[in-house]
Amino acid sequence: MNFKEMLLQAKASRESAIMALLEMYKPLLVKYAIINGRFDEDLYQELCITLLKCIQLFRM
């Protein structure tokens, strides 16, 4: 499955596509959840929520 198909399925609330996108972007989310050398779990969760919202709002 290519990225466009995965994104369309995630927009349709298909759990496997949503989880695949979260796994794909996990390294980036973890990178930006590190503040002053420490991993911030709350920030990581907020970043995940923001990613999910962006998936739903994305127009193709």
PDB file of N, CA, C and O in Angstrom:
ATOM      1  N   MET A   1       0.859  -1.172   0.000  1.00  0.00           N
ATOM      2  CA  MET A   1       0.000   0.000   0.000  1.00  0.00           C
ATOM      3  C   MET A   1       0.907   1.239   0.000  1.00  0.00           C
ATOM      4  O   MET A   1       1.863   1.321   0.772  1.00  0.00           O
ATOM      5  N   ASN A   2       0.596   2.182  -0.864  1.00  0.00           N
ATOM      6  CA  ASN A   2       1.399   3.399  -0.887  1.00  0.00           C
ATOM      7  C   ASN A   2       0.862   4.405   0.131  1.00  0.00           C
ATOM      8  O   ASN A   2      -0.172   4.185   0.761  1.00  0.00           O
ATOM      9  N   PHE A   3       1.586   5.507   0.275  1.00  0.00           N
ATOM     10  CA  PHE A   3       1.250   6.481   1.311  1.00  0.00           C
ATOM     11  C   PHE A   3      -0.138   7.088   1.094  1.00  0.00           C
ATOM     12  O   PHE A   3      -0.896   7.260   2.048  1.00  0.00           O
ATOM     13  N   LYS A   4      -0.468   7.410  -0.147  1.00  0.00           N
ATOM     14  CA  LYS A   4      -1.762   8.038  -0.435  1.00  0.00           C
ATOM     15  C   LYS A   4      -2.915   7.113  -0.045  1.00  0.00           C
ATOM     16  O   LYS A   4      -3.892   7.558   0.557  1.00  0.00           O
ATOM     17  N   GLU A   5      -2.804   5.845  -0.382  1.00  0.00           N
ATOM     18  CA  GLU A   5      -3.847   4.878  -0.014  1.00  0.00           C
ATOM     19  C   GLU A   5      -3.961   4.748   1.503  1.00  0.00           C
ATOM     20  O   GLU A   5      -5.057   4.687   2.059  1.00  0.00           O
ATOM     21  N   MET A   6      -2.785   4.707   2.163  1.00  0.00           N
ATOM     22  CA  MET A   6      -2.783   4.595   3.619  1.00  0.00           C
ATOM     23  C   MET A   6      -3.449   5.810   4.262  1.00  0.00           C
ATOM     24  O   MET A   6      -4.212   5.673   5.219  1.00  0.00           O
ATOM     25  N   LEU A   7      -3.159   6.989   3.736  1.00  0.00           N
ATOM     26  CA  LEU A   7      -3.754   8.215   4.265  1.00  0.00           C
ATOM     27  C   LEU A   7      -5.270   8.224   4.053  1.00  0.00           C
ATOM     28  O   LEU A   7      -6.018   8.610   4.951  1.00  0.00           O
ATOM     29  N   LEU A   8      -5.717   7.808   2.891  1.00  0.00           N
ATOM     30  CA  LEU A   8      -7.156   7.763   2.624  1.00  0.00           C
ATOM     31  C   LEU A   8      -7.861   6.771   3.548  1.00  0.00           C
ATOM     32  O   LEU A   8      -8.963   7.039   4.027  1.00  0.00           O
ATOM     33  N   GLN A   9      -7.229   5.635   3.793  1.00  0.00           N
ATOM     34  CA  GLN A   9      -7.820   4.653   4.699  1.00  0.00           C
ATOM     35  C   GLN A   9      -7.824   5.175   6.135  1.00  0.00           C
ATOM     36  O   GLN A   9      -8.770   4.923   6.880  1.00  0.00           O
ATOM     37  N   ALA A  10      -6.788   5.892   6.524  1.00  0.00           N
ATOM     38  CA  ALA A  10      -6.749   6.468   7.873  1.00  0.00           C
ATOM     39  C   ALA A  10      -7.843   7.519   8.031  1.00  0.00           C
ATOM     40  O   ALA A  10      -8.477   7.609   9.082  1.00  0.00           O
ATOM     41  N   LYS A  11      -8.063   8.314   6.979  1.00  0.00           N
ATOM     42  CA  LYS A  11      -9.144   9.299   7.026  1.00  0.00           C
ATOM     43  C   LYS A  11     -10.500   8.623   7.169  1.00  0.00           C
ATOM     44  O   LYS A  11     -11.430   9.196   7.737  1.00  0.00           O
ATOM     45  N   ALA A  12     -10.612   7.403   6.654  1.00  0.00           N
ATOM     46  CA  ALA A  12     -11.855   6.630   6.754  1.00  0.00           C
ATOM     47  C   ALA A  12     -11.915   5.849   8.063  1.00  0.00           C
ATOM     48  O   ALA A  12     -12.769   4.979   8.232  1.00  0.00           O
ATOM     49  N   SER A  13     -11.016   6.158   8.979  1.00  0.00           N
ATOM     50  CA  SER A  13     -10.969   5.569  10.328  1.00  0.00           C
ATOM     51  C   SER A  13     -10.621   4.085  10.342  1.00  0.00           C
ATOM     52  O   SER A  13     -11.070   3.351  11.222  1.00  0.00           O
ATOM     53  N   ARG A  14      -9.832   3.643   9.381  1.00  0.00           N
ATOM     54  CA  ARG A  14      -9.362   2.253   9.397  1.00  0.00           C
ATOM     55  C   ARG A  14      -8.179   2.169  10.369  1.00  0.00           C
ATOM     56  O   ARG A  14      -7.133   2.783  10.156  1.00  0.00           O
ATOM     57  N   GLU A  15      -8.372   1.404  11.425  1.00  0.00           N
ATOM     58  CA  GLU A  15      -7.405   1.369  12.526  1.00  0.00           C
ATOM     59  C   GLU A  15      -6.016   0.928  12.085  1.00  0.00           C
ATOM     60  O   GLU A  15      -5.020   1.476  12.556  1.00  0.00           O
ATOM     61  N   SER A  16      -5.932  -0.043  11.198  1.00  0.00           N
ATOM     62  CA  SER A  16      -4.615  -0.526  10.776  1.00  0.00           C
ATOM     63  C   SER A  16      -3.834   0.563  10.035  1.00  0.00           C
ATOM     64  O   SER A  16      -2.616   0.657  10.187  1.00  0.00           O
ATOM     65  N   ALA A  17      -4.506   1.370   9.252  1.00  0.00           N
ATOM     66  CA  ALA A  17      -3.843   2.464   8.533  1.00  0.00           C
ATOM     67  C   ALA A  17      -3.411   3.564   9.499  1.00  0.00           C
ATOM     68  O   ALA A  17      -2.335   4.143   9.349  1.00  0.00           O
ATOM     69  N   ILE A  18      -4.247   3.847  10.479  1.00  0.00           N
ATOM     70  CA  ILE A  18      -3.900   4.860  11.484  1.00  0.00           C
ATOM     71  C   ILE A  18      -2.661   4.425  12.256  1.00  0.00           C
ATOM     72  O   ILE A  18      -1.739   5.214  12.465  1.00  0.00           O
ATOM     73  N   MET A  19      -2.645   3.166  12.678  1.00  0.00           N
ATOM     74  CA  MET A  19      -1.506   2.657  13.436  1.00  0.00           C
ATOM     75  C   MET A  19      -0.237   2.649  12.573  1.00  0.00           C
ATOM     76  O   MET A  19       0.852   2.932  13.072  1.00  0.00           O
ATOM     77  N   ALA A  20      -0.375   2.331  11.304  1.00  0.00           N
ATOM     78  CA  ALA A  20       0.782   2.325  10.405  1.00  0.00           C
ATOM     79  C   ALA A  20       1.363   3.733  10.265  1.00  0.00           C
ATOM     80  O   ALA A  20       2.582   3.904  10.262  1.00  0.00           O
ATOM     81  N   LEU A  21       0.499   4.735  10.149  1.00  0.00           N
ATOM     82  CA  LEU A  21       0.977   6.119  10.056  1.00  0.00           C
ATOM     83  C   LEU A  21       1.637   6.562  11.355  1.00  0.00           C
ATOM     84  O   LEU A  21       2.668   7.233  11.330  1.00  0.00           O
ATOM     85  N   LEU A  22       1.053   6.192  12.485  1.00  0.00           N
ATOM     86  CA  LEU A  22       1.672   6.538  13.768  1.00  0.00           C
ATOM     87  C   LEU A  22       3.048   5.891  13.902  1.00  0.00           C
ATOM     88  O   LEU A  22       3.985   6.524  14.387  1.00  0.00           O
ATOM     89  N   GLU A  23       3.173   4.649  13.480  1.00  0.00           N
ATOM     90  CA  GLU A  23       4.474   3.972  13.535  1.00  0.00           C
ATOM     91  C   GLU A  23       5.466   4.619  12.573  1.00  0.00           C
ATOM     92  O   GLU A  23       6.653   4.734  12.882  1.00  0.00           O
ATOM     93  N   MET A  24       4.980   5.039  11.414  1.00  0.00           N
ATOM     94  CA  MET A  24       5.843   5.671  10.424  1.00  0.00           C
ATOM     95  C   MET A  24       6.426   6.982  10.961  1.00  0.00           C
ATOM     96  O   MET A  24       7.596   7.290  10.733  1.00  0.00           O
ATOM     97  N   TYR A  25       5.610   7.737  11.666  1.00  0.00           N
ATOM     98  CA  TYR A  25       6.033   9.043  12.170  1.00  0.00           C
ATOM     99  C   TYR A  25       6.546   9.006  13.607  1.00  0.00           C
ATOM    100  O   TYR A  25       6.907  10.049  14.153  1.00  0.00           O
ATOM    101  N   LYS A  26       6.587   7.841  14.223  1.00  0.00           N
ATOM    102  CA  LYS A  26       7.021   7.728  15.617  1.00  0.00           C
ATOM    103  C   LYS A  26       8.413   8.320  15.861  1.00  0.00           C
ATOM    104  O   LYS A  26       8.580   9.064  16.828  1.00  0.00           O
ATOM    105  N   PRO A  27       9.423   8.024  15.027  1.00  0.00           N
ATOM    106  CA  PRO A  27      10.744   8.620  15.280  1.00  0.00           C
ATOM    107  C   PRO A  27      10.723  10.150  15.294  1.00  0.00           C
ATOM    108  O   PRO A  27      11.407  10.771  16.107  1.00  0.00           O
ATOM    109  N   LEU A  28       9.952  10.749  14.411  1.00  0.00           N
ATOM    110  CA  LEU A  28       9.848  12.206  14.364  1.00  0.00           C
ATOM    111  C   LEU A  28       9.136  12.738  15.604  1.00  0.00           C
ATOM    112  O   LEU A  28       9.551  13.744  16.180  1.00  0.00           O
ATOM    113  N   LEU A  29       8.066  12.063  16.013  1.00  0.00           N
ATOM    114  CA  LEU A  29       7.326  12.486  17.195  1.00  0.00           C
ATOM    115  C   LEU A  29       8.188  12.370  18.447  1.00  0.00           C
ATOM    116  O   LEU A  29       8.162  13.248  19.310  1.00  0.00           O
ATOM    117  N   VAL A  30       8.945  11.293  18.542  1.00  0.00           N
ATOM    118  CA  VAL A  30       9.839  11.113  19.691  1.00  0.00           C
ATOM    119  C   VAL A  30      10.907  12.203  19.690  1.00  0.00           C
ATOM    120  O   VAL A  30      11.225  12.760  20.741  1.00  0.00           O
ATOM    121  N   LYS A  31      11.458  12.508  18.527  1.00  0.00           N
ATOM    122  CA  LYS A  31      12.488  13.543  18.419  1.00  0.00           C
ATOM    123  C   LYS A  31      11.993  14.873  18.982  1.00  0.00           C
ATOM    124  O   LYS A  31      12.711  15.545  19.724  1.00  0.00           O
ATOM    125  N   TYR A  32      10.774  15.249  18.628  1.00  0.00           N
ATOM    126  CA  TYR A  32      10.253  16.540  19.068  1.00  0.00           C
ATOM    127  C   TYR A  32       9.630  16.497  20.465  1.00  0.00           C
ATOM    128  O   TYR A  32       9.213  17.529  20.991  1.00  0.00           O
ATOM    129  N   ALA A  33       9.568  15.305  21.064  1.00  0.00           N
ATOM    130  CA  ALA A  33       9.073  15.180  22.432  1.00  0.00           C
ATOM    131  C   ALA A  33      10.216  15.195  23.440  1.00  0.00           C
ATOM    132  O   ALA A  33       9.988  15.062  24.642  1.00  0.00           O
ATOM    133  N   ILE A  34      11.430  15.353  22.961  1.00  0.00           N
ATOM    134  CA  ILE A  34      12.579  15.436  23.856  1.00  0.00           C
ATOM    135  C   ILE A  34      12.892  16.910  24.100  1.00  0.00           C
ATOM    136  O   ILE A  34      13.227  17.650  23.175  1.00  0.00           O
ATOM    137  N   ILE A  35      12.777  17.315  25.351  1.00  0.00           N
ATOM    138  CA  ILE A  35      13.023  18.693  25.755  1.00  0.00           C
ATOM    139  C   ILE A  35      14.145  18.678  26.794  1.00  0.00           C
ATOM    140  O   ILE A  35      14.073  17.965  27.794  1.00  0.00           O
ATOM    141  N   ASN A  36      15.176  19.473  26.538  1.00  0.00           N
ATOM    142  CA  ASN A  36      16.340  19.552  27.442  1.00  0.00           C
ATOM    143  C   ASN A  36      16.916  18.170  27.728  1.00  0.00           C
ATOM    144  O   ASN A  36      17.320  17.882  28.854  1.00  0.00           O
ATOM    145  N   GLY A  37      16.952  17.319  26.711  1.00  0.00           N
ATOM    146  CA  GLY A  37      17.548  16.002  26.853  1.00  0.00           C
ATOM    147  C   GLY A  37      16.680  14.959  27.531  1.00  0.00           C
ATOM    148  O   GLY A  37      17.135  13.837  27.755  1.00  0.00           O
ATOM    149  N   ARG A  38      15.446  15.297  27.862  1.00  0.00           N
ATOM    150  CA  ARG A  38      14.551  14.354  28.534  1.00  0.00           C
ATOM    151  C   ARG A  38      13.287  14.156  27.705  1.00  0.00           C
ATOM    152  O   ARG A  38      12.728  15.096  27.140  1.00  0.00           O
ATOM    153  N   PHE A  39      12.859  12.894  27.653  1.00  0.00           N
ATOM    154  CA  PHE A  39      11.639  12.561  26.916  1.00  0.00           C
ATOM    155  C   PHE A  39      10.429  12.985  27.730  1.00  0.00           C
ATOM    156  O   PHE A  39      10.300  12.626  28.901  1.00  0.00           O
ATOM    157  N   ASP A  40       9.540  13.752  27.103  1.00  0.00           N
ATOM    158  CA  ASP A  40       8.324  14.236  27.766  1.00  0.00           C
ATOM    159  C   ASP A  40       7.131  13.439  27.225  1.00  0.00           C
ATOM    160  O   ASP A  40       6.685  13.667  26.100  1.00  0.00           O
ATOM    161  N   GLU A  41       6.622  12.509  28.030  1.00  0.00           N
ATOM    162  CA  GLU A  41       5.521  11.628  27.619  1.00  0.00           C
ATOM    163  C   GLU A  41       4.259  12.419  27.267  1.00  0.00           C
ATOM    164  O   GLU A  41       3.575  12.105  26.292  1.00  0.00           O
ATOM    165  N   ASP A  42       3.959  13.441  28.063  1.00  0.00           N
ATOM    166  CA  ASP A  42       2.765  14.255  27.792  1.00  0.00           C
ATOM    167  C   ASP A  42       2.872  14.953  26.440  1.00  0.00           C
ATOM    168  O   ASP A  42       1.908  14.991  25.675  1.00  0.00           O
ATOM    169  N   LEU A  43       4.038  15.500  26.154  1.00  0.00           N
ATOM    170  CA  LEU A  43       4.247  16.165  24.870  1.00  0.00           C
ATOM    171  C   LEU A  43       4.126  15.157  23.734  1.00  0.00           C
ATOM    172  O   LEU A  43       3.535  15.460  22.698  1.00  0.00           O
ATOM    173  N   TYR A  44       4.679  13.964  23.920  1.00  0.00           N
ATOM    174  CA  TYR A  44       4.576  12.914  22.900  1.00  0.00           C
ATOM    175  C   TYR A  44       3.108  12.589  22.611  1.00  0.00           C
ATOM    176  O   TYR A  44       2.720  12.458  21.450  1.00  0.00           O
ATOM    177  N   GLN A  45       2.308  12.461  23.643  1.00  0.00           N
ATOM    178  CA  GLN A  45       0.881  12.165  23.464  1.00  0.00           C
ATOM    179  C   GLN A  45       0.173  13.305  22.742  1.00  0.00           C
ATOM    180  O   GLN A  45      -0.676  13.067  21.883  1.00  0.00           O
ATOM    181  N   GLU A  46       0.519  14.537  23.089  1.00  0.00           N
ATOM    182  CA  GLU A  46      -0.088  15.682  22.404  1.00  0.00           C
ATOM    183  C   GLU A  46       0.303  15.712  20.929  1.00  0.00           C
ATOM    184  O   GLU A  46      -0.515  16.043  20.072  1.00  0.00           O
ATOM    185  N   LEU A  47       1.550  15.366  20.639  1.00  0.00           N
ATOM    186  CA  LEU A  47       1.992  15.313  19.243  1.00  0.00           C
ATOM    187  C   LEU A  47       1.251  14.224  18.474  1.00  0.00           C
ATOM    188  O   LEU A  47       0.902  14.420  17.310  1.00  0.00           O
ATOM    189  N   CYS A  48       1.007  13.087  19.107  1.00  0.00           N
ATOM    190  CA  CYS A  48       0.243  12.010  18.467  1.00  0.00           C
ATOM    191  C   CYS A  48      -1.186  12.464  18.184  1.00  0.00           C
ATOM    192  O   CYS A  48      -1.721  12.199  17.107  1.00  0.00           O
ATOM    193  N   ILE A  49      -1.798  13.137  19.135  1.00  0.00           N
ATOM    194  CA  ILE A  49      -3.155  13.647  18.951  1.00  0.00           C
ATOM    195  C   ILE A  49      -3.193  14.657  17.813  1.00  0.00           C
ATOM    196  O   ILE A  49      -4.116  14.646  16.998  1.00  0.00           O
ATOM    197  N   THR A  50      -2.192  15.528  17.757  1.00  0.00           N
ATOM    198  CA  THR A  50      -2.123  16.520  16.686  1.00  0.00           C
ATOM    199  C   THR A  50      -1.977  15.848  15.325  1.00  0.00           C
ATOM    200  O   THR A  50      -2.604  16.269  14.353  1.00  0.00           O
ATOM    201  N   LEU A  51      -1.152  14.805  15.253  1.00  0.00           N
ATOM    202  CA  LEU A  51      -1.006  14.058  13.997  1.00  0.00           C
ATOM    203  C   LEU A  51      -2.337  13.452  13.568  1.00  0.00           C
ATOM    204  O   LEU A  51      -2.705  13.523  12.395  1.00  0.00           O
ATOM    205  N   LEU A  52      -3.057  12.857  14.514  1.00  0.00           N
ATOM    206  CA  LEU A  52      -4.357  12.266  14.196  1.00  0.00           C
ATOM    207  C   LEU A  52      -5.350  13.315  13.702  1.00  0.00           C
ATOM    208  O   LEU A  52      -6.113  13.064  12.769  1.00  0.00           O
ATOM    209  N   LYS A  53      -5.339  14.485  14.330  1.00  0.00           N
ATOM    210  CA  LYS A  53      -6.221  15.571  13.883  1.00  0.00           C
ATOM    211  C   LYS A  53      -5.844  16.033  12.466  1.00  0.00           C
ATOM    212  O   LYS A  53      -6.718  16.298  11.641  1.00  0.00           O
ATOM    213  N   CYS A  54      -4.548  16.125  12.198  1.00  0.00           N
ATOM    214  CA  CYS A  54      -4.090  16.538  10.876  1.00  0.00           C
ATOM    215  C   CYS A  54      -4.507  15.533   9.800  1.00  0.00           C
ATOM    216  O   CYS A  54      -4.865  15.920   8.688  1.00  0.00           O
ATOM    217  N   ILE A  55      -4.458  14.263  10.133  1.00  0.00           N
ATOM    218  CA  ILE A  55      -4.893  13.238   9.180  1.00  0.00           C
ATOM    219  C   ILE A  55      -6.353  13.441   8.823  1.00  0.00           C
ATOM    220  O   ILE A  55      -6.724  13.361   7.652  1.00  0.00           O
ATOM    221  N   GLN A  56      -7.183  13.702   9.821  1.00  0.00           N
ATOM    222  CA  GLN A  56      -8.613  13.881   9.571  1.00  0.00           C
ATOM    223  C   GLN A  56      -8.912  15.171   8.794  1.00  0.00           C
ATOM    224  O   GLN A  56      -9.856  15.215   8.005  1.00  0.00           O
ATOM    225  N   LEU A  57      -8.112  16.213   9.015  1.00  0.00           N
ATOM    226  CA  LEU A  57      -8.366  17.494   8.353  1.00  0.00           C
ATOM    227  C   LEU A  57      -7.737  17.612   6.970  1.00  0.00           C
ATOM    228  O   LEU A  57      -8.067  18.525   6.214  1.00  0.00           O
ATOM    229  N   PHE A  58      -6.829  16.690   6.633  1.00  0.00           N
ATOM    230  CA  PHE A  58      -6.116  16.755   5.365  1.00  0.00           C
ATOM    231  C   PHE A  58      -7.086  16.565   4.198  1.00  0.00           C
ATOM    232  O   PHE A  58      -7.896  15.638   4.199  1.00  0.00           O
ATOM    233  N   ARG A  59      -6.995  17.447   3.205  1.00  0.00           N
ATOM    234  CA  ARG A  59      -7.854  17.352   2.014  1.00  0.00           C
ATOM    235  C   ARG A  59      -7.013  16.888   0.836  1.00  0.00           C
ATOM    236  O   ARG A  59      -5.882  17.333   0.643  1.00  0.00           O
ATOM    237  N   MET A  60      -7.589  15.989   0.058  1.00  0.00           N
ATOM    238  CA  MET A  60      -6.885  15.473  -1.121  1.00  0.00           C
ATOM    239  C   MET A  60      -7.646  15.835  -2.372  1.00  0.00           C
ATOM    240  O   MET A  60      -7.219  15.492  -3.475  1.00  0.00           O
TER     241      MET A  60
END
